[in-house]
Amino acid sequence: MKEVQWAYPWATIETEEEAQAIFLTVPDDEGSEFGGACEGPGVVMAWMEELHAVRNEKGGLFYVENPVCGGPKVEVFDAGDTMYDGIEAKATKWREKGRRIVALGGDHSNTEALVRGVKPKSLLWLDAHPDFWKTTDRSYAATLRRLIEDGVVGARHVRLVGVRSAGEAHRLEMQEMGLLRHLLCGHDLMTDSMHYVSEFMEHAEPPIYVSVDIDVCDPAFAPGVSDPVPGGLTSRELIEIIRICARSPKLIGLDVMECVPSMDDTMRTAHLAGWLVIEALSNLPVLN
Ligand SMILES: [Mn+2]
């Protein structure tokens, strides 16, 4: 019997030059003392490829139109697995070519390399924690502090959403840097997160990078993380926030980090991480 050849009319691009966005997976959790985030991309991708993404034979990854909103198809080049040490050079190269990047981690320290490569003016940080530990080691708990202290991003261009677990010492230091004024948590998180992100995307200086530690979600929606903290965003709120960010022409890069499949027998965290990637890629404005 003749083998069926599946023909996908949208599976046309073969090089990153043709792509509207670059997608990379980062199965690296060397920056996490907890471990397990290295398994995130593999588990998430297996689910995505079953349902929502089709590769061509050269490895390009393509998305059908947005499953919710429809609209034009965005063609994405799948850059494959990249570890921490290789991220910055690649991100710099794509940035210079005007390519937008969507990354799937991996522990949150990988975001340091992504942001160093992309060099955004403004940074939106969605996280249950401020990632403000003081250490010279690569650490998922120190990423944001390192980016600010090293001058990669100016503190006044940073906004944090969903932080609800920060020690007093970190709060004081963040206050000194002027960051506490720009931290959305508590009651405001419940009532205002989407409006806050919309305002930021509208007024922040471009280009903007958005980093999502999936523990920004409530553990009811994302239990598969290193350090779950109650009181986070709902999955629906986070999905809407991702759409708002992705639709902005100011967006230069976005990542979804810290999915730890071994902490979640239900797979709901991996499904959510995959869904966020799909929403991010399929809502990017189509460039001419
Ligand atoms: Mn984090």
Residues whose N, C-alpha, C, O or C-beta is under 5 A from the ligand:
A	BS01	MN	H108 D127 H129 D131 Y140 D213
